[in-house]
Amino acid sequence: MSRKVTIEAQHRAVGDLFDRVLAELNKKGPYRVGYGWLPLNAFYQNYVEFGAHDEPAHDVLIRALRALPYRYYMILSFEPTRRTYFLNVVGPHRAELCPRAEGGAASADVSMREHGQAGSNRPTRRSIFGPIIVGHGA
């Protein structure tokens, strides 16, 4: 999510901006980034009017989430067998059920966490970023 993206500025739904950012990440990187959980109503009933020029994808997504009327958590999970990251955007009630990064993340700062299990062939899907709280009151 630290890879830089460039998105033209225009009036669009938050969900459309997320689509653009993920498309840029998938075009430039070795790993695929897809969606997990999303608040579809919030994403397609709220609009932003900004773009990004060579900014980290993480910063652009947080800026878009802050435009939403409620507070949301952004959680990135990794599926090692498919070499895919899944971006989940959930409200606080859902995020409380998700694993937290060590030390807990209570701001827009990203906390890294090791993932995978040594010597195991089982696929794992763990959060490598703790909840990133954005939106009103964050």
ROROTOR-179651 format. One record per atom (N, C-alpha, C): x, y, z; atom name; residue number from 0; residue in three letters. Coordinates in Angstrom, 2 decimals, padded with zeros to 5 digits, always signed. Example, Ala and Ser with C-alpha at 12.3 -4.5 7.8 and 13.67 -1.06 7.14 Angstrom:
REC         u         v         w   site   pos   code
REC   +013.19   -005.69   +007.80      N     0    ALA
REC   +012.30   -004.50   +007.80     CA     0    ALA
REC   +013.20   -003.30   +007.80      C     0    ALA
REC   +012.85   -002.25   +007.08      N     1    SER
REC   +013.67   -001.06   +007.14     CA     1    SER
REC   +012.90   +000.03   +007.87      C     1    SER
This chain:
REC         u         v         w   site   pos   code
REC   +000.82   -001.19   +000.00      N     0    MET
REC   +000.00   +000.00   +000.00     CA     0    MET
REC   +000.86   +001.26   +000.00      C     0    MET
REC   +002.16   +001.08   +000.10      N     1    SER
REC   +003.04   +002.25   +000.06     CA     1    SER
REC   +003.44   +002.60   -001.37      C     1    SER
REC   +003.06   +001.75   -002.33      N     2    ARG
REC   +003.37   +002.08   -003.72     CA     2    ARG
REC   +002.65   +003.34   -004.14      C     2    ARG
REC   +003.28   +004.11   -004.97      N     3    LYS
REC   +002.73   +005.40   -005.39     CA     3    LYS
REC   +001.73   +005.20   -006.53      C     3    LYS
REC   +000.66   +006.01   -006.48      N     4    VAL
REC   -000.37   +005.97   -007.52     CA     4    VAL
REC   -000.64   +007.38   -008.02      C     4    VAL
REC   -001.11   +007.45   -009.25      N     5    THR
REC   -001.53   +008.72   -009.83     CA     5    THR
REC   -002.94   +008.53   -010.36      C     5    THR
REC   -003.86   +009.33   -009.86      N     6    ILE
REC   -005.27   +009.27   -010.23     CA     6    ILE
REC   -005.70   +010.68   -010.59      C     6    ILE
REC   -006.37   +010.86   -011.73      N     7    GLU
REC   -006.81   +012.20   -012.12     CA     7    GLU
REC   -007.91   +012.69   -011.19      C     7    GLU
REC   -007.89   +013.98   -010.92      N     8    ALA
REC   -008.88   +014.58   -010.03     CA     8    ALA
REC   -010.21   +014.72   -010.77      C     8    ALA
REC   -011.27   +014.23   -010.15      N     9    GLN
REC   -012.62   +014.41   -010.68     CA     9    GLN
REC   -013.63   +014.01   -009.62      C     9    GLN
REC   -014.86   +014.41   -009.83      N    10    HIS
REC   -015.95   +014.08   -008.91     CA    10    HIS
REC   -016.33   +012.62   -009.14      C    10    HIS
REC   -016.22   +011.79   -008.10      N    11    ARG
REC   -016.54   +010.36   -008.24     CA    11    ARG
REC   -016.94   +009.78   -006.89      C    11    ARG
REC   -017.61   +008.64   -006.93      N    12    ALA
REC   -017.98   +007.93   -005.71     CA    12    ALA
REC   -016.71   +007.40   -005.03      C    12    ALA
REC   -016.75   +007.29   -003.71      N    13    VAL
REC   -015.61   +006.77   -002.97     CA    13    VAL
REC   -015.24   +005.38   -003.49      C    13    VAL
REC   -016.25   +004.56   -003.78      N    14    GLY
REC   -016.00   +003.22   -004.31     CA    14    GLY
REC   -015.26   +003.26   -005.64      C    14    GLY
REC   -015.59   +004.23   -006.49      N    15    ASP
REC   -014.89   +004.35   -007.77     CA    15    ASP
REC   -013.43   +004.74   -007.57      C    15    ASP
REC   -013.17   +005.60   -006.59      N    16    LEU
REC   -011.78   +005.97   -006.29     CA    16    LEU
REC   -011.01   +004.75   -005.80      C    16    LEU
REC   -011.62   +003.96   -004.91      N    17    PHE
REC   -010.97   +002.73   -004.44     CA    17    PHE
REC   -010.68   +001.80   -005.62      C    17    PHE
REC   -011.63   +001.66   -006.55      N    18    ASP
REC   -011.42   +000.82   -007.73     CA    18    ASP
REC   -010.20   +001.29   -008.52      C    18    ASP
REC   -010.08   +002.60   -008.70      N    19    ARG
REC   -008.95   +003.16   -009.45     CA    19    ARG
REC   -007.62   +002.89   -008.76      C    19    ARG
REC   -007.59   +003.10   -007.45      N    20    VAL
REC   -006.36   +002.89   -006.71     CA    20    VAL
REC   -005.94   +001.42   -006.78      C    20    VAL
REC   -006.89   +000.51   -006.57      N    21    LEU
REC   -006.55   -000.92   -006.64     CA    21    LEU
REC   -006.12   -001.32   -008.04      C    21    LEU
REC   -006.73   -000.74   -009.06      N    22    ALA
REC   -006.31   -001.03   -010.44     CA    22    ALA
REC   -004.87   -000.59   -010.66      C    22    ALA
REC   -004.50   +000.57   -010.14      N    23    GLU
REC   -003.12   +001.05   -010.25     CA    23    GLU
REC   -002.16   +000.11   -009.52      C    23    GLU
REC   -002.55   -000.32   -008.32      N    24    LEU
REC   -001.69   -001.23   -007.56     CA    24    LEU
REC   -001.51   -002.56   -008.29      C    24    LEU
REC   -002.58   -003.07   -008.87      N    25    ASN
REC   -002.49   -004.35   -009.58     CA    25    ASN
REC   -001.68   -004.24   -010.86      C    25    ASN
REC   -001.69   -003.07   -011.46      N    26    LYS
REC   -000.93   -002.87   -012.70     CA    26    LYS
REC   +000.57   -002.79   -012.42      C    26    LYS
REC   +000.95   -002.23   -011.28      N    27    LYS
REC   +002.35   -001.96   -010.99     CA    27    LYS
REC   +003.05   -003.00   -010.13      C    27    LYS
REC   +002.32   -003.85   -009.43      N    28    GLY
REC   +002.97   -004.67   -008.42     CA    28    GLY
REC   +003.00   -006.16   -008.67      C    28    GLY
REC   +003.81   -006.87   -007.89      N    29    PRO
REC   +003.93   -008.32   -008.04     CA    29    PRO
REC   +002.77   -009.09   -007.40      C    29    PRO
REC   +002.04   -008.44   -006.49      N    30    TYR
REC   +000.92   -009.09   -005.82     CA    30    TYR
REC   -000.39   -008.46   -006.27      C    30    TYR
REC   -001.42   -009.28   -006.32      N    31    ARG
REC   -002.75   -008.78   -006.65     CA    31    ARG
REC   -003.38   -008.23   -005.37      C    31    ARG
REC   -004.16   -007.16   -005.51      N    32    VAL
REC   -004.90   -006.59   -004.39     CA    32    VAL
REC   -006.37   -006.61   -004.76      C    32    VAL
REC   -007.17   -007.28   -003.94      N    33    GLY
REC   -008.60   -007.38   -004.20     CA    33    GLY
REC   -009.38   -006.92   -002.99      C    33    GLY
REC   -010.71   -007.00   -003.12      N    34    TYR
REC   -011.57   -006.58   -002.02     CA    34    TYR
REC   -011.97   -007.74   -001.15      C    34    TYR
REC   -012.12   -007.45   +000.12      N    35    GLY
REC   -012.72   -008.37   +001.08     CA    35    GLY
REC   -014.10   -007.80   +001.39      C    35    GLY
REC   -014.28   -007.27   +002.61      N    36    TRP
REC   -015.54   -006.63   +002.99     CA    36    TRP
REC   -015.50   -005.15   +002.65      C    36    TRP
REC   -016.63   -004.64   +002.18      N    37    LEU
REC   -016.76   -003.22   +001.89     CA    37    LEU
REC   -018.14   -002.73   +002.31      C    37    LEU
REC   -018.25   -001.50   +002.79      N    38    PRO
REC   -019.56   -000.91   +003.06     CA    38    PRO
REC   -020.11   -000.32   +001.76      C    38    PRO
REC   -020.76   -001.13   +000.96      N    39    LEU
REC   -021.16   -000.71   -000.38     CA    39    LEU
REC   -022.04   +000.54   -000.40      C    39    LEU
REC   -023.01   +000.62   +000.50      N    40    ASN
REC   -023.86   +001.83   +000.51     CA    40    ASN
REC   -023.02   +003.07   +000.75      C    40    ASN
REC   -022.15   +003.04   +001.73      N    41    ALA
REC   -021.31   +004.20   +002.03     CA    41    ALA
REC   -020.38   +004.51   +000.86      C    41    ALA
REC   -019.86   +003.49   +000.22      N    42    PHE
REC   -018.92   +003.70   -000.88     CA    42    PHE
REC   -019.56   +004.30   -002.12      C    42    PHE
REC   -020.80   +003.99   -002.38      N    43    TYR
REC   -021.42   +004.46   -003.63     CA    43    TYR
REC   -022.47   +005.53   -003.42      C    43    TYR
REC   -022.67   +005.98   -002.18      N    44    GLN
REC   -023.59   +007.09   -001.92     CA    44    GLN
REC   -022.84   +008.33   -001.44      C    44    GLN
REC   -021.53   +008.27   -001.35      N    45    ASN
REC   -020.71   +009.40   -000.93     CA    45    ASN
REC   -019.65   +009.67   -001.98      C    45    ASN
REC   -019.39   +010.94   -002.20      N    46    TYR
REC   -018.51   +011.34   -003.30     CA    46    TYR
REC   -017.32   +012.14   -002.81      C    46    TYR
REC   -016.24   +012.07   -003.57      N    47    VAL
REC   -015.05   +012.85   -003.32     CA    47    VAL
REC   -014.69   +013.57   -004.61      C    47    VAL
REC   -013.92   +014.61   -004.46      N    48    GLU
REC   -013.49   +015.35   -005.64     CA    48    GLU
REC   -012.02   +015.70   -005.50      C    48    GLU
REC   -011.18   +014.68   -005.62      N    49    PHE
REC   -009.74   +014.88   -005.56     CA    49    PHE
REC   -009.06   +013.76   -006.34      C    49    PHE
REC   -007.80   +013.95   -006.60      N    50    GLY
REC   -007.00   +012.94   -007.25     CA    50    GLY
REC   -005.70   +012.77   -006.47      C    50    GLY
REC   -004.74   +012.14   -007.11      N    51    ALA
REC   -003.45   +011.93   -006.46     CA    51    ALA
REC   -002.37   +011.95   -007.53      C    51    ALA
REC   -001.27   +012.59   -007.20      N    52    HIS
REC   -000.14   +012.58   -008.12     CA    52    HIS
REC   +001.06   +012.00   -007.40      C    52    HIS
REC   +001.40   +010.77   -007.75      N    53    ASP
REC   +002.56   +010.09   -007.19     CA    53    ASP
REC   +002.52   +010.05   -005.66      C    53    ASP
REC   +001.35   +009.69   -005.11      N    54    GLU
REC   +001.16   +009.58   -003.66     CA    54    GLU
REC   +001.05   +008.11   -003.28      C    54    GLU
REC   +001.44   +007.75   -002.06      N    55    PRO
REC   +001.25   +006.37   -001.61     CA    55    PRO
REC   -000.24   +006.01   -001.62      C    55    PRO
REC   -000.56   +004.82   -002.10      N    56    ALA
REC   -001.95   +004.37   -002.19     CA    56    ALA
REC   -002.63   +004.44   -000.83      C    56    ALA
REC   -001.90   +004.08   +000.21      N    57    HIS
REC   -002.43   +004.10   +001.57     CA    57    HIS
REC   -002.98   +005.48   +001.93      C    57    HIS
REC   -002.23   +006.53   +001.61      N    58    ASP
REC   -002.66   +007.90   +001.94     CA    58    ASP
REC   -003.90   +008.30   +001.16      C    58    ASP
REC   -003.98   +007.90   -000.10      N    59    VAL
REC   -005.14   +008.24   -000.93     CA    59    VAL
REC   -006.39   +007.56   -000.39      C    59    VAL
REC   -006.27   +006.28   -000.02      N    60    LEU
REC   -007.42   +005.55   +000.50     CA    60    LEU
REC   -007.90   +006.12   +001.83      C    60    LEU
REC   -006.98   +006.48   +002.70      N    61    ILE
REC   -007.36   +007.07   +003.98     CA    61    ILE
REC   -008.07   +008.41   +003.75      C    61    ILE
REC   -007.57   +009.21   +002.83      N    62    ARG
REC   -008.22   +010.49   +002.53     CA    62    ARG
REC   -009.65   +010.27   +002.04      C    62    ARG
REC   -009.85   +009.23   +001.23      N    63    ALA
REC   -011.20   +008.93   +000.74     CA    63    ALA
REC   -012.10   +008.45   +001.88      C    63    ALA
REC   -011.57   +007.62   +002.76      N    64    LEU
REC   -012.38   +007.14   +003.89     CA    64    LEU
REC   -012.79   +008.27   +004.82      C    64    LEU
REC   -011.96   +009.26   +004.95      N    65    ARG
REC   -012.30   +010.40   +005.81     CA    65    ARG
REC   -013.45   +011.22   +005.25      C    65    ARG
REC   -013.78   +011.04   +003.98      N    66    ALA
REC   -014.91   +011.74   +003.38     CA    66    ALA
REC   -016.24   +011.07   +003.72      C    66    ALA
REC   -016.19   +009.86   +004.26      N    67    LEU
REC   -017.41   +009.13   +004.60     CA    67    LEU
REC   -018.00   +009.68   +005.90      C    67    LEU
REC   -019.31   +009.55   +006.07      N    68    PRO
REC   -019.97   +010.14   +007.24     CA    68    PRO
REC   -019.71   +009.39   +008.55      C    68    PRO
REC   -019.18   +008.19   +008.49      N    69    TYR
REC   -018.92   +007.42   +009.70     CA    69    TYR
REC   -017.45   +007.01   +009.73      C    69    TYR
REC   -017.04   +006.48   +010.86      N    70    ARG
REC   -015.67   +006.03   +011.06     CA    70    ARG
REC   -015.54   +004.58   +010.56      C    70    ARG
REC   -014.49   +004.30   +009.82      N    71    TYR
REC   -014.25   +002.96   +009.29     CA    71    TYR
REC   -012.83   +002.52   +009.57      C    71    TYR
REC   -012.63   +001.22   +009.60      N    72    TYR
REC   -011.31   +000.62   +009.73     CA    72    TYR
REC   -010.93   +000.02   +008.38      C    72    TYR
REC   -009.66   +000.14   +008.04      N    73    MET
REC   -009.14   -000.47   +006.82     CA    73    MET
REC   -008.17   -001.56   +007.26      C    73    MET
REC   -008.42   -002.80   +006.85      N    74    ILE
REC   -007.60   -003.93   +007.25     CA    74    ILE
REC   -007.13   -004.65   +005.98      C    74    ILE
REC   -005.84   -004.88   +005.88      N    75    LEU
REC   -005.28   -005.57   +004.72     CA    75    LEU
REC   -004.88   -006.98   +005.14      C    75    LEU
REC   -005.45   -007.98   +004.49      N    76    SER
REC   -005.13   -009.38   +004.77     CA    76    SER
REC   -004.35   -009.97   +003.59      C    76    SER
REC   -003.55   -010.99   +003.87      N    77    PHE
REC   -002.75   -011.62   +002.82     CA    77    PHE
REC   -003.08   -013.10   +002.72      C    77    PHE
REC   -003.27   -013.58   +001.51      N    78    GLU
REC   -003.50   -015.00   +001.22     CA    78    GLU
REC   -002.26   -015.50   +000.50      C    78    GLU
REC   -001.35   -016.20   +001.21      N    79    PRO
REC   -000.06   -016.56   +000.61     CA    79    PRO
REC   -000.15   -017.54   -000.56      C    79    PRO
REC   -001.11   -018.46   -000.54      N    80    THR
REC   -001.16   -019.44   -001.63     CA    80    THR
REC   -001.61   -018.79   -002.93      C    80    THR
REC   -002.41   -017.74   -002.85      N    81    ARG
REC   -002.85   -017.03   -004.06     CA    81    ARG
REC   -002.03   -015.77   -004.32      C    81    ARG
REC   -001.10   -015.47   -003.38      N    82    ARG
REC   -000.26   -014.26   -003.48     CA    82    ARG
REC   -001.14   -013.04   -003.71      C    82    ARG
REC   -002.18   -012.94   -002.88      N    83    THR
REC   -003.17   -011.87   -003.02     CA    83    THR
REC   -003.40   -011.19   -001.68      C    83    THR
REC   -003.49   -009.87   -001.72      N    84    TYR
REC   -003.90   -009.09   -000.56     CA    84    TYR
REC   -005.39   -008.80   -000.70      C    84    TYR
REC   -006.10   -008.78   +000.42      N    85    PHE
REC   -007.52   -008.44   +000.44     CA    85    PHE
REC   -007.71   -007.21   +001.30      C    85    PHE
REC   -008.30   -006.18   +000.73      N    86    LEU
REC   -008.58   -004.95   +001.44     CA    86    LEU
REC   -009.98   -005.02   +002.02      C    86    LEU
REC   -010.08   -004.90   +003.33      N    87    ASN
REC   -011.37   -004.93   +004.03     CA    87    ASN
REC   -011.60   -003.56   +004.65      C    87    ASN
REC   -012.79   -003.02   +004.45      N    88    VAL
REC   -013.17   -001.76   +005.08     CA    88    VAL
REC   -014.41   -002.07   +005.90      C    88    VAL
REC   -014.28   -001.91   +007.20      N    89    VAL
REC   -015.37   -002.29   +008.10     CA    89    VAL
REC   -015.58   -001.23   +009.16      C    89    VAL
REC   -016.78   -001.23   +009.73      N    90    GLY
REC   -017.08   -000.34   +010.83     CA    90    GLY
REC   -016.50   -000.90   +012.12      C    90    GLY
REC   -016.47   -000.14   +013.19      N    91    PRO
REC   -015.86   -000.58   +014.44     CA    91    PRO
REC   -016.43   -001.89   +014.98      C    91    PRO
REC   -017.71   -002.14   +014.84      N    92    HIS
REC   -018.28   -003.38   +015.36     CA    92    HIS
REC   -017.70   -004.60   +014.68      C    92    HIS
REC   -017.39   -004.54   +013.39      N    93    ARG
REC   -016.79   -005.67   +012.66     CA    93    ARG
REC   -015.30   -005.75   +012.92      C    93    ARG
REC   -014.64   -004.61   +013.00      N    94    ALA
REC   -013.19   -004.59   +013.15     CA    94    ALA
REC   -012.75   -005.16   +014.49      C    94    ALA
REC   -013.61   -005.08   +015.49      N    95    GLU
REC   -013.24   -005.62   +016.79     CA    95    GLU
REC   -013.03   -007.13   +016.74      C    95    GLU
REC   -013.60   -007.80   +015.73      N    96    LEU
REC   -013.44   -009.24   +015.60     CA    96    LEU
REC   -012.18   -009.62   +014.84      C    96    LEU
REC   -011.52   -008.66   +014.22      N    97    CYS
REC   -010.35   -008.93   +013.39     CA    97    CYS
REC   -009.08   -008.87   +014.24      C    97    CYS
REC   -008.04   -009.64   +013.84      N    98    PRO
REC   -006.79   -009.60   +014.60     CA    98    PRO
REC   -006.17   -008.21   +014.53      C    98    PRO
REC   -005.57   -007.80   +015.62      N    99    ARG
REC   -004.91   -006.51   +015.68     CA    99    ARG
REC   -003.40   -006.69   +015.55      C    99    ARG
REC   -002.76   -005.67   +015.06      N   100    ALA
REC   -001.30   -005.68   +015.01     CA   100    ALA
REC   -000.78   -005.60   +016.44      C   100    ALA
REC   +000.42   -006.09   +016.66      N   101    GLU
REC   +000.99   -006.03   +018.00     CA   101    GLU
REC   +001.03   -004.59   +018.48      C   101    GLU
REC   +000.59   -004.39   +019.69      N   102    GLY
REC   +000.55   -003.04   +020.24     CA   102    GLY
REC   -000.73   -002.32   +019.89      C   102    GLY
REC   -001.50   -002.84   +018.94      N   103    GLY
REC   -002.77   -002.22   +018.55     CA   103    GLY
REC   -002.55   -000.92   +017.80      C   103    GLY
REC   -003.26   -000.74   +016.73      N   104    ALA
REC   -003.17   +000.50   +015.98     CA   104    ALA
REC   -004.44   +001.29   +016.23      C   104    ALA
REC   -004.31   +002.46   +016.77      N   105    ALA
REC   -005.48   +003.27   +017.08     CA   105    ALA
REC   -005.45   +004.58   +016.32      C   105    ALA
REC   -004.71   +004.62   +015.23      N   106    SER
REC   -004.66   +005.82   +014.41     CA   106    SER
REC   -004.47   +005.41   +012.97      C   106    SER
REC   -004.21   +006.37   +012.12      N   107    ALA
REC   -004.01   +006.07   +010.72     CA   107    ALA
REC   -002.60   +005.54   +010.44      C   107    ALA
REC   -001.79   +005.33   +011.49      N   108    ASP
REC   -000.47   +004.74   +011.30     CA   108    ASP
REC   -000.60   +003.26   +011.01      C   108    ASP
REC   +000.28   +002.75   +010.17      N   109    VAL
REC   +000.24   +001.34   +009.80     CA   109    VAL
REC   +001.23   +000.58   +010.66      C   109    VAL
REC   +000.79   -000.54   +011.21      N   110    SER
REC   +001.67   -001.40   +012.00     CA   110    SER
REC   +001.86   -002.71   +011.25      C   110    SER
REC   +003.09   -003.07   +010.98      N   111    MET
REC   +003.36   -004.31   +010.27     CA   111    MET
REC   +003.29   -005.49   +011.22      C   111    MET
REC   +002.98   -006.63   +010.69      N   112    ARG
REC   +002.91   -007.86   +011.48     CA   112    ARG
REC   +003.38   -009.00   +010.59      C   112    ARG
REC   +004.13   -009.92   +011.15      N   113    GLU
REC   +004.58   -011.08   +010.37     CA   113    GLU
REC   +003.39   -011.96   +010.08      C   113    GLU
REC   +003.44   -012.67   +008.95      N   114    HIS
REC   +002.34   -013.55   +008.59     CA   114    HIS
REC   +002.88   -014.89   +008.11      C   114    HIS
REC   +001.99   -015.88   +008.03      N   115    GLY
REC   +002.37   -017.22   +007.59     CA   115    GLY
REC   +002.87   -018.04   +008.75      C   115    GLY
REC   +002.90   -019.35   +008.57      N   116    GLN
REC   +003.37   -020.24   +009.61     CA   116    GLN
REC   +004.51   -021.07   +009.05      C   116    GLN
REC   +005.65   -021.04   +009.71      N   117    ALA
REC   +006.82   -021.79   +009.24     CA   117    ALA
REC   +006.52   -023.28   +009.27      C   117    ALA
REC   +006.87   -023.98   +008.21      N   118    GLY
REC   +006.72   -025.42   +008.14     CA   118    GLY
REC   +005.29   -025.89   +007.90      C   118    GLY
REC   +004.37   -024.99   +007.67      N   119    SER
REC   +002.99   -025.38   +007.45     CA   119    SER
REC   +002.61   -025.20   +005.99      C   119    SER
REC   +001.92   -026.15   +005.42      N   120    ASN
REC   +001.45   -026.03   +004.05     CA   120    ASN
REC   +000.02   -025.50   +004.00      C   120    ASN
REC   -000.55   -025.28   +005.18      N   121    ARG
REC   -001.91   -024.76   +005.23     CA   121    ARG
REC   -001.93   -023.32   +004.79      C   121    ARG
REC   -002.91   -022.95   +003.95      N   122    PRO
REC   -003.02   -021.54   +003.60     CA   122    PRO
REC   -003.44   -020.74   +004.83      C   122    PRO
REC   -002.86   -019.58   +004.99      N   123    THR
REC   -003.24   -018.72   +006.10     CA   123    THR
REC   -003.74   -017.41   +005.54      C   123    THR
REC   -004.65   -016.82   +006.25      N   124    ARG
REC   -005.15   -015.51   +005.86     CA   124    ARG
REC   -005.17   -014.68   +007.13      C   124    ARG
REC   -004.14   -013.88   +007.29      N   125    ARG
REC   -004.01   -013.07   +008.49     CA   125    ARG
REC   -003.90   -011.61   +008.12      C   125    ARG
REC   -004.29   -010.80   +009.04      N   126    SER
REC   -004.13   -009.36   +008.86     CA   126    SER
REC   -002.67   -009.01   +009.11      C   126    SER
REC   -002.05   -008.33   +008.17      N   127    ILE
REC   -000.68   -007.89   +008.40     CA   127    ILE
REC   -000.65   -006.43   +008.80      C   127    ILE
REC   -001.77   -005.76   +008.67      N   128    PHE
REC   -001.87   -004.38   +009.12     CA   128    PHE
REC   -002.96   -004.36   +010.17      C   128    PHE
REC   -002.71   -003.71   +011.27      N   129    GLY
REC   -003.74   -003.56   +012.28     CA   129    GLY
REC   -004.84   -002.67   +011.75      C   129    GLY
REC   -005.96   -002.60   +012.44      N   130    PRO
REC   -007.02   -001.71   +012.00     CA   130    PRO
REC   -006.51   -000.29   +011.89      C   130    PRO
REC   -006.85   +000.36   +010.83      N   131    ILE
REC   -006.48   +001.75   +010.61     CA   131    ILE
REC   -007.78   +002.53   +010.77      C   131    ILE
REC   -007.87   +003.31   +011.81      N   132    ILE
REC   -009.11   +004.01   +012.11     CA   132    ILE
REC   -009.10   +005.34   +011.38      C   132    ILE
REC   -010.11   +005.52   +010.56      N   133    VAL
REC   -010.24   +006.80   +009.85     CA   133    VAL
REC   -011.69   +007.22   +009.87      C   133    VAL
REC   -011.93   +008.46   +009.56      N   134    GLY
REC   -013.29   +008.97   +009.52     CA   134    GLY
REC   -013.50   +009.96   +010.65      C   134    GLY
REC   -014.73   +010.26   +010.92      N   135    HIS
REC   -015.06   +011.25   +011.94     CA   135    HIS
REC   -014.64   +010.75   +013.30      C   135    HIS
REC   -014.03   +011.59   +014.06      N   136    GLY
REC   -013.60   +011.25   +015.41     CA   136    GLY
REC   -012.25   +010.56   +015.47      C   136    GLY
REC   -011.61   +010.33   +014.32      N   137    ALA
REC   -010.32   +009.64   +014.33     CA   137    ALA
REC   -009.19   +010.60   +014.53      C   137    ALA
